[in-house]
Amino acid sequence: MDLMDLSARDLASRIRRKEVTPVEAVQSALARMEARRDLNAFITETADLALATARAAEDKVMRGDVLPPLHGVPYSVKDLTATAGVRTTMGSFIHENHVPDYDAVAVARAKAAGAILIGKTTTPEYGHKPYATAPIFGRTYNPVNRDYTPGASSSGAAVAVAAGMGPLALGTDGGGSIRIPASCCGIVGMKPTLGAIPHLQAPDLYSPNSYVGPMARDVADTALFFDVLEGLDRGDPYGQAGKPTQRPAPLSLKGLRVAWLPTAGNPVDPEVAAITERAVRELERAGAIVETVFIDFVALEKHFLVIHRASAAGRIGTNLEKFRDRIDPTLVEAVLQGRELGAVAVMEAGYARTEYFRKLERILATADVLISPTLSAPPMHIDTNLDGEVEIAGQAAGTVRAAWYPYTYPMNLTGHPALSMPCGHNSKGLPIGLQLCGRWHDDRYLLGVAHLVEQTLAG
């Protein structure tokens, strides 16, 4: 038995029972990382640190100390997220040698829960694009099929989990960057409610669209990691007020009110449409009440791009001139486009963000959960040009965000929690994801629904 094929909860339980040591768990993760080095999932590996931490964790087990929930469990962190004493590059040569002196809140919480960092996973530069590439590391490959993209921008995080290089990963999501690679690699990935897991690295804490969230192979491990990471923080403007009372997770799907969004104004691959429709009808047979709805998320793309490009221009700033020949050309283009934007366009994007928040609130006032495909097509071929128009099922479908993932980026703008979970495979064996979206601060309820969905689809 390979320890890295165990769930995080099973591994943690075996460590508590002294059936497995933290050192053995870390050694197993490092061995899997070595065996799957061809996937290129890590920018920085922390083998020595992980083994030293594991030895200290083993001492606590042997002393009979009270152990936190993830004690001895290996995990990885996307390289956009700060880790004290461990290089954090943002996927960019700009920060090639940057070593933070602090842990991001989520990293500090994972550490306090006993999880052991094994490395920093790959991300396109500043997480700015849907390609799993960056000048600093090259290309990351999908463990399901190397000919297809693993998705982005939490590329290495999804690949590490799917390939068994640790059962848990910490990703970030600025437009679907957790959910897209989760769908492409056949795992679970969650973008929480705005403020539920503090993300204090965001340069604008008042209108952020980037989130930190958990990634795992199943819903139960995702929920376990979420429980460790979740909690308001006084450094976050959205962490100042108390949360509303959260609904308890449902005990069954009977009576669950599902708003089903099969399309958001975009073409959908026939196999994706059939697989996700079949999944929703399985929920209906289990007692859910399904109503088909429509929201034109495609129309929101232009406003999302304004925010995305303005943010890129602000983040890169004068570094564009200093590092231009070492910055990804697609990021250079995003910065240049952002510099051309006017204040009116930025304000209009904020207004659109508010409008779509209200649209989702109206749907979720009478529905318990909004369900859609995560992506309108399976993982794209790794050589697909995503810079212009892309094709879905052989027809021109527009630019990649509106065509391939119109279901994901709206939730970044509205703040609602959303997760992607596996719901089947197409005829080529490529994973297909189902996205569940819930009300603000209904994260645990959403995870409870996802657990029931997972059980139902498993048959």
VOFI-323091 format. One record per residue (C-alpha): x, y, z. Coordinates in steps of 0.05 Angstrom, whole numbers, padded with zeros to 5 digits. Last residue first. Example, Ala and Ser with C-alpha at 12.3 -4.5 7.8 and 13.67 -1.06 7.14 Angstrom:
# residues 2
- X_Y_Z
- 00273_-00021_00143
- 00246_-00090_00156
# end
This chain:
# residues 459
- X_Y_Z
- -00482_00098_-00139
- -00419_00139_-00138
- -00462_00196_-00166
- -00506_00194_-00104
- -00447_00192_-00055
- -00413_00251_-00089
- -00478_00290_-00091
- -00488_00278_-00017
- -00417_00302_-00003
- -00428_00362_-00048
- -00491_00381_-00008
- -00451_00378_00056
- -00395_00420_00025
- -00447_00472_00005
- -00475_00472_00076
- -00405_00481_00102
- -00394_00541_00056
- -00461_00573_00068
- -00424_00637_00086
- -00453_00673_00025
- -00504_00629_-00011
- -00483_00570_-00053
- -00449_00549_-00118
- -00438_00477_-00141
- -00396_00464_-00203
- -00394_00395_-00237
- -00329_00373_-00269
- -00314_00327_-00327
- -00251_00285_-00327
- -00220_00260_-00392
- -00227_00186_-00409
- -00230_00199_-00484
- -00305_00183_-00486
- -00318_00235_-00432
- -00309_00224_-00358
- -00355_00231_-00298
- -00381_00278_-00243
- -00317_00303_-00210
- -00325_00362_-00162
- -00318_00437_-00171
- -00333_00485_-00114
- -00367_00552_-00105
- -00376_00602_-00049
- -00407_00668_-00068
- -00363_00730_-00071
- -00398_00764_-00130
- -00335_00778_-00171
- -00301_00711_-00159
- -00368_00677_-00169
- -00373_00707_-00239
- -00305_00676_-00258
- -00328_00604_-00255
- -00388_00590_-00300
- -00361_00627_-00361
- -00304_00577_-00363
- -00292_00552_-00434
- -00325_00603_-00481
- -00331_00667_-00441
- -00262_00658_-00410
- -00230_00629_-00472
- -00251_00682_-00523
- -00308_00667_-00570
- -00343_00601_-00585
- -00322_00583_-00655
- -00353_00514_-00671
- -00321_00445_-00670
- -00350_00422_-00604
- -00324_00485_-00569
- -00273_00525_-00609
- -00229_00579_-00582
- -00222_00651_-00605
- -00156_00684_-00591
- -00102_00674_-00538
- -00121_00603_-00519
- -00080_00569_-00573
- -00091_00495_-00561
- -00026_00455_-00556
- -00044_00422_-00490
- -00111_00398_-00518
- -00166_00430_-00477
- -00193_00396_-00415
- -00266_00377_-00428
- -00315_00430_-00452
- -00363_00480_-00421
- -00325_00480_-00356
- -00351_00474_-00285
- -00417_00448_-00310
- -00474_00480_-00271
- -00508_00475_-00203
- -00537_00532_-00162
- -00554_00512_-00090
- -00610_00520_-00039
- -00656_00554_-00088
- -00710_00607_-00072
- -00667_00664_-00047
- -00609_00633_-00085
- -00637_00656_-00152
- -00649_00728_-00128
- -00580_00729_-00095
- -00547_00707_-00159
- -00578_00765_-00198
- -00561_00814_-00142
- -00487_00794_-00144
- -00491_00800_-00219
- -00513_00873_-00214
- -00459_00889_-00163
- -00404_00862_-00207
- -00434_00900_-00266
- -00429_00965_-00225
- -00356_00950_-00208
- -00341_00937_-00281
- -00374_01004_-00298
- -00328_01038_-00248
- -00266_01008_-00281
- -00291_01027_-00351
- -00304_01098_-00327
- -00235_01104_-00297
- -00202_01092_-00364
- -00165_01031_-00388
- -00102_01038_-00430
- -00055_01016_-00374
- -00094_00952_-00367
- -00083_00935_-00440
- -00008_00943_-00431
- -00010_00901_-00368
- -00049_00845_-00402
- -00001_00846_-00461
- 00059_00840_-00415
- 00024_00783_-00379
- 00014_00747_-00446
- 00088_00759_-00463
- 00109_00723_-00398
- 00159_00767_-00364
- 00235_00758_-00374
- 00245_00809_-00430
- 00202_00859_-00393
- 00239_00855_-00326
- 00256_00928_-00312
- 00204_00960_-00357
- 00147_00916_-00331
- 00173_00921_-00260
- 00148_00994_-00260
- 00077_00971_-00245
- 00068_00895_-00244
- 00011_00895_-00194
- -00026_00957_-00219
- -00024_00936_-00292
- -00046_00865_-00274
- -00103_00892_-00232
- -00127_00937_-00289
- -00124_00876_-00335
- -00165_00831_-00290
- -00215_00884_-00270
- -00227_00904_-00343
- -00227_00830_-00362
- -00282_00816_-00312
- -00323_00872_-00343
- -00316_00844_-00413
- -00333_00774_-00387
- -00399_00793_-00354
- -00439_00784_-00419
- -00418_00711_-00420
- -00450_00702_-00352
- -00519_00708_-00384
- -00558_00674_-00328
- -00608_00619_-00343
- -00648_00574_-00297
- -00672_00501_-00299
- -00710_00480_-00237
- -00692_00416_-00200
- -00726_00391_-00136
- -00679_00340_-00105
- -00708_00273_-00086
- -00656_00221_-00105
- -00685_00218_-00176
- -00672_00293_-00181
- -00600_00283_-00159
- -00591_00231_-00213
- -00623_00281_-00262
- -00568_00330_-00243
- -00514_00279_-00258
- -00545_00261_-00325
- -00547_00335_-00344
- -00473_00340_-00326
- -00454_00280_-00369
- -00498_00300_-00428
- -00477_00373_-00431
- -00403_00354_-00423
- -00411_00303_-00478
- -00446_00353_-00524
- -00393_00407_-00513
- -00429_00470_-00490
- -00438_00534_-00531
- -00442_00596_-00488
- -00499_00638_-00459
- -00490_00612_-00388
- -00510_00540_-00404
- -00536_00481_-00363
- -00554_00525_-00303
- -00594_00481_-00255
- -00623_00515_-00194
- -00630_00459_-00143
- -00678_00460_-00085
- -00662_00401_-00038
- -00728_00367_-00020
- -00696_00298_-00013
- -00622_00306_-00023
- -00607_00278_00045
- -00581_00298_00114
- -00572_00371_00094
- -00512_00407_00124
- -00532_00454_00179
- -00548_00525_00157
- -00498_00577_00179
- -00516_00631_00228
- -00494_00697_00199
- -00420_00713_00205
- -00396_00766_00254
- -00370_00830_00223
- -00296_00848_00217
- -00273_00792_00172
- -00294_00824_00106
- -00246_00881_00120
- -00191_00828_00129
- -00136_00841_00180
- -00185_00826_00236
- -00189_00754_00212
- -00250_00710_00202
- -00244_00634_00204
- -00235_00578_00154
- -00169_00543_00141
- -00176_00482_00187
- -00249_00471_00172
- -00234_00478_00098
- -00181_00423_00102
- -00232_00374_00132
- -00284_00396_00081
- -00237_00383_00023
- -00218_00316_00054
- -00292_00297_00057
- -00306_00323_-00014
- -00255_00278_-00048
- -00186_00282_-00080
- -00166_00347_-00047
- -00161_00422_-00060
- -00172_00476_-00007
- -00180_00551_-00019
- -00147_00620_-00022
- -00187_00674_-00058
- -00177_00727_-00111
- -00232_00776_-00133
- -00217_00831_-00084
- -00258_00895_-00077
- -00240_00922_-00008
- -00177_00882_00006
- -00140_00912_-00054
- -00067_00887_-00056
- -00090_00815_-00041
- -00038_00785_00006
- -00089_00785_00062
- -00127_00725_00037
- -00171_00707_00096
- -00211_00643_00089
- -00284_00660_00098
- -00271_00731_00074
- -00306_00724_00006
- -00342_00657_00009
- -00298_00598_-00008
- -00268_00575_-00074
- -00265_00500_-00070
- -00229_00446_-00109
- -00247_00372_-00116
- -00207_00326_-00162
- -00212_00300_-00234
- -00151_00335_-00264
- -00187_00382_-00312
- -00243_00397_-00262
- -00195_00412_-00205
- -00153_00453_-00255
- -00214_00497_-00270
- -00241_00500_-00198
- -00178_00527_-00164
- -00162_00581_-00216
- -00235_00597_-00231
- -00228_00672_-00238
- -00178_00692_-00184
- -00174_00626_-00147
- -00116_00606_-00102
- -00094_00536_-00084
- -00074_00500_-00020
- -00062_00426_-00033
- -00082_00362_00003
- -00071_00287_-00007
- 00004_00293_-00019
- 00039_00279_-00085
- -00016_00230_-00103
- -00021_00246_-00178
- -00088_00281_-00171
- -00064_00321_-00111
- 00001_00344_-00142
- -00033_00358_-00209
- -00085_00402_-00176
- -00033_00442_-00139
- 00013_00445_-00199
- -00040_00480_-00241
- -00071_00527_-00191
- -00076_00575_-00250
- -00095_00538_-00289
- -00119_00475_-00324
- -00085_00407_-00327
- -00081_00416_-00403
- -00087_00356_-00448
- -00035_00312_-00482
- -00007_00291_-00415
- -00069_00250_-00400
- -00095_00238_-00329
- -00031_00265_-00297
- -00041_00333_-00333
- 00026_00366_-00348
- 00060_00429_-00322
- 00101_00471_-00371
- 00163_00514_-00363
- 00186_00534_-00293
- 00206_00607_-00292
- 00180_00626_-00361
- 00109_00605_-00342
- 00061_00550_-00365
- -00004_00517_-00344
- -00044_00562_-00391
- -00108_00594_-00365
- -00075_00662_-00351
- -00057_00712_-00297
- -00037_00669_-00238
- 00017_00721_-00222
- 00060_00684_-00274
- 00028_00618_-00289
- 00027_00573_-00228
- 00069_00515_-00205
- 00068_00486_-00135
- 00108_00504_-00073
- 00135_00446_-00033
- 00128_00390_00019
- 00094_00431_00074
- 00073_00389_00133
- 00002_00394_00161
- -00002_00396_00237
- -00064_00440_00245
- -00020_00498_00266
- 00017_00491_00199
- -00049_00492_00160
- -00070_00554_00199
- -00004_00590_00185
- -00010_00572_00112
- -00081_00599_00109
- -00060_00664_00143
- -00001_00674_00096
- 00064_00656_00130
- 00116_00709_00145
- 00188_00727_00130
- 00179_00717_00055
- 00235_00690_00012
- 00240_00724_-00056
- 00295_00696_-00101
- 00256_00691_-00167
- 00208_00747_-00149
- 00211_00785_-00215
- 00228_00718_-00248
- 00155_00702_-00239
- 00112_00643_-00217
- 00091_00685_-00157
- 00162_00668_-00133
- 00154_00646_-00061
- 00218_00617_-00033
- 00208_00585_00035
- 00229_00619_00100
- 00158_00639_00116
- 00109_00616_00063
- 00070_00668_00023
- 00019_00645_-00028
- 00028_00654_-00103
- 00070_00591_-00106
- 00012_00544_-00094
- 00021_00508_-00028
- 00031_00433_-00019
- 00009_00383_00034
- 00038_00325_00075
- -00004_00300_00134
- 00036_00293_00199
- -00017_00322_00244
- -00077_00344_00203
- -00128_00346_00259
- -00083_00372_00315
- -00050_00322_00362
- -00054_00322_00438
- 00015_00298_00459
- 00027_00224_00471
- 00103_00232_00475
- 00110_00186_00415
- 00063_00227_00373
- 00098_00292_00392
- 00165_00262_00373
- 00137_00242_00305
- 00117_00314_00291
- 00188_00336_00306
- 00213_00284_00257
- 00161_00306_00206
- 00183_00379_00211
- 00255_00358_00197
- 00232_00315_00139
- 00190_00372_00110
- 00246_00423_00117
- 00295_00377_00082
- 00246_00360_00026
- 00222_00430_00012
- 00210_00430_-00063
- 00205_00495_-00102
- 00172_00504_-00170
- 00131_00441_-00165
- 00083_00403_-00210
- 00131_00386_-00267
- 00091_00325_-00291
- 00156_00288_-00308
- 00176_00292_-00235
- 00124_00238_-00223
- 00170_00187_-00189
- 00207_00241_-00151
- 00143_00272_-00125
- 00117_00202_-00107
- 00181_00189_-00067
- 00174_00256_-00032
- 00102_00240_-00013
- 00122_00171_00014
- 00180_00201_00053
- 00131_00252_00083
- 00083_00197_00106
- 00140_00154_00133
- 00167_00213_00172
- 00097_00228_00200
- 00096_00156_00226
- 00044_00104_00207
- 00007_00054_00251
- 00018_00100_00311
- -00057_00106_00322
- -00052_00181_00313
- -00012_00170_00249
- -00065_00122_00224
- -00120_00174_00236
- -00081_00228_00199
- -00071_00182_00139
- -00145_00163_00139
- -00166_00237_00143
- -00117_00258_00089
- -00143_00203_00043
- -00096_00145_00028
- -00062_00136_-00040
- -00002_00174_-00013
- 00011_00119_00037
- 00026_00069_-00018
- 00000_00000_00000
# end
